[in-house]
Amino acid sequence: MKKNIAENESVLGWILSTPSVVWILLIIVYPVILTLWISLHQQKMVEVNPPFIGLKNYIDLLPSAKFLFQLKLTLIWTFLNIVLITPVGVLLGLLLNRQFKGVGILRTWILLSWIIPIVATTLIWQWMLEPAVGIINFLLYETGITRSYVNFLGDPSISMLSIVVVNVWRWSPFMGIMTLAALQNVPKEFYDAARVDGANAWQTFWHITLPQIIPTVSVTSFILIIWLFNMFPPIWLLTEGGPIESTTTLPIAIYKEAFRLFRMGKAATYSIILLIVVSAFVAGYMMLFVKSREEVVK
């Protein structure tokens, strides 16, 4: 009797999980396999039977100076964003966790930069950073901070940093809200005990608040890094990878290869390499996470 019940539960489990498995196969596994197949062919946009070239796309791409430069830009883009979004977001979370008049309005207002469609906010920033009529150049020039108008998006030396600032402005609220959620779950008894022991504000933050929010901040940063590796809209809308390829990260390179140069095989090769890079990062993070959990358990 028990055996029949166990078998029925097993069959029911397979029936319930099958739709999810099929869905994952359709939206993840199949596109990856198709992209890998395209990368092994000299595929053009409308070519029906592209010639098989094996690993030639990879052999040509991996050692090229152009690819290495684009990979470097992708790493710089991801690094600059995460090292700025994380502390700014944590500070926002700490601010929003305080009780003062208008905190509810402030929490709503801060979220606007993340809620408003990215196309709208990016185009607004593009206008604000405009060298001739942008409000930022006007303020910098009128206050004497700069002696001439700055071409934030047209100067290769500062274009990447300018886009990073825009992206930090957009994504810091996300980190702030996640931090706020973690802060709301910290038991108040911890802070009461710290006050009784005579701990100051810095000691309370370092020994109580920070350890409590680190897991949430770490997971949120992990998710953001994956998104940043694959991020396309802000860079494309602001500079389209320019000027002089100074902001052409791997996602931008994939788009240009596929829809500007119509070299689908090369674009697929870029995509597979980007997938490998992100997968390596995920695997490394998971190994460190599991190791740290084992140390905590011990």
N, C-alpha and C positions, 0 to 999 in steps of 0.2 A: 504493500500500500504506500509506504513512504517512498519507495523507489519510483512508483508511478507519479506521485506528486512532484518529486524532484525532476523527473523527466519532463513533466508538463510545464513546470516553471522554467526549465531550460529552453524548451521550445517557445514559450511565451516571450522569454527574454530575447531570443533571436528574432522573433516576429517584430517586437517593439523597436529593436535596434537597427533592423534592416533599412528602414527609410533614411535614417541618419547616415548609415554607412554608404548607401547609394548616393546620397546627396554629396557627401565628402568626396567620393570617387569622381563625381561629375564636375564639381567646381574646383577641385584641387589636384587630384591625381591625374586626371585626363589632360588638363591644360599643361601640367608639367611635362608629361610624356610627349605631348604634341610639340611643345616648345623645344624639348631635347631633340626630337626628330627633325624639326626645321633647322636647328643649329648644325646638323650634320649634312645639310644640303645647301646648295647655292640658290637659295630661294629668293625670287623677286616677288613683287607685290601680286602680280596676276599670272605667274608662271604655273602651269598645270602639272608638268612632270619635271621638277627641278633635278639637276644632276647631283648624284651623291658624291660628296667630297670628304667624308669622314671627319677627322679632327682638324682639317685645314683652317677653319675659322678660328679655332682655339689657338692653334700654333701661330697664326698670323697676329692674333689680338693680344695674347698674354704678354709677350715680350715688348710690345710696341710702347714707345714713349708716350703716345697719346693716351692709351688706356691707363698706363701707370699714373699719369697726371690726373686723369678723371677719377681714378680710384683714390688718389691722394686728396682731391677736392671733396669727395664723398666722405672720407674720414674726417677731414677738417670741419666740414659742414655739420656732421653728426656730433663731433666733440664740442665745438663751440656752442651749439644749441643746448646740449645736455648740461654743460657746466654752468650755463647761465639760467636755463629754465628751472633747474633743480633748486638752487638757493633762492631765486626770486619767488618761485612757487611756495617754498616752505615759509618764507617771510610773509607772503600773502595769507597763507593758512593760519599762521600765528596771529596776524592782525585781525582776520575775520573771526578768530576764536574768542577774541576779547569782547566784553559786553560794554557797549557805549551807545549813545543815542544815534540812530540811523544805521546801525550795523546791518539790519535786514536789507535796507536799500543798497548799501555798499556791496553786499554779497550778490545781489541781483545785477548791479551795474558792472561789477568786475566780470561777470559771466558773459556780458554782451559781446566782448571781443572773440569769444570762443563759439558763441551761438550764431552770430551773424555769418552768412555764407562767405567762404573764403575768397571767392571772386570779388565780392563787393568790398570787403576790407582791404584786399590787396590793391585793387584799383584806387581806392582812397589814399593808401600809402604811396602809390606810384605818383599821384598828383601832389601829395605833400612833399615828396622828395625831389620833385621837378626842379632843375637848376634855375630856370627863368622865373617861374610863377609860383613855385612851391612855398608853402607857409613856413617850413622849417628853414629853408635858405633865407627867407625874408627875416625871420627872427634872429638867426645867427649873424646876418649882415648888419641889421639895425642895432643890435646890442654890441657890436664891435668884436664879437668872438672870432669872426672870419673877415678877411679883407676883400674877398671875392666870393662869388657863388660857387658852391661845391656840387660837382656832378656825382651824386652818391651812387647812382646806378650805371653811370657811363665811364667811371674811372676803374680800371681793372684792379687797382691796389686796394680799393675800399668797397667794391661792389658786393663781394661775398659777405663782408661784415655788415653792410647795410641790410641785406636780405635776412641775415641772422637776427638782427635787431627786430625787424618786422615779425619774424617767426616767433621770437621769444615773447614779444608782446601778445601774440595770439595764443600761445600754448601755456604760458605761465599760469593763467587762471585754472587750467585743467589740473596742474600739479597742486595749485592752491586749494582747490575743492577736495582733492583726494587727501591732502594733508589735514584739512579741516575735519574730514570724516574720521581720520585716525585720532585726532585730538579730542573729538567728542566722545571717544570710547576710553580715554584714559581715566581711570577711577579717581574721583576727587579726593579720596582718602589718602592717596599718595602725596598730593600737594599739602594736605593738612598735616601729615606726618613731617614733611619737609619743613614747614613753617614752625612746627613745635621744636624741631631739631636746630632751628636757627639758620637754615640754608638761605642764601641770597638768591636773587633772580637767575644769575648765571649758573650757579650750582644746581638749582632746581631744573633748569633747562637741560643741562648737560647730563645729569644723573637720572632724571625722571622722564622729561618730555622727549628728548632725542631717542633714547632706547625704545620708547613706546611707538614712535612714528617711523623708525628706520625700516621695518618690514614693508610698510605701505609705500614709503618713498622709494625703496629699492625696486619693488615690483612695478610701480608707475614709471620709474626711470627706464627699466627694462623694456616695457611696452613702448615708451617714447623712442628709445633707440631704434627699435625695429621699424617704427613708423618713419623716423628720420632718414634711415637708410633708403627707404622707398619713396620719400616725399618728392612730389612733382609740382603741384600747383603754384606755390609761392615763387619758386625760382623761375618757372616758365612764364608766369604772368608778369613778373617784374623785369626780367632781363632776357628770357629765352635762351639762357645759357651763356650769354655774352657779358660784358664786351670781351672780344678776343678769347672766347672759350673760358673765361676766368671763373665762371660759375656753372660750367657743364659737369654736373655730377653724373653718376651712372644712370639714374632714371631719365635725365634729360638726354643723355647719349642714346639710350634705347629708343626714345621717341624720335629723335632726329634720324637715326638709322632706319627706323621703320616707316615713318610718315613724311620725311623730307627727302631722304635718299632712296627709299623704297627697297632697302636691302634687308629683307625679313630674316634671312639666314644670319646675318651679322647681328641684327637686333636680338634674335633669339639666343645667340651666343652670349651677348651682354647679359641677358636676363638670367641665363643659367649660372653664370659666374656670380651675379649679384645674389642669387638664391643660395649658392654655396657659401658666400661670405656671411650672409645673415644666418644661415644654418649653423656655421661654425661658431658664430657669436652665441647663438642660442644654446648650443651644446656646451660651450665653455661656461656659460652662466649657470646652466642646470647642474653641471658637475660641481661648481663652487657652492651652489645652493645646497645640494645634497650633502656635500662635505661639511658645510657649516652646521646643518641640522644634526648630523651625526655627532659633531663635537659638542653641541648643546645638550644632546641626549646623554652623552657620556658624562 
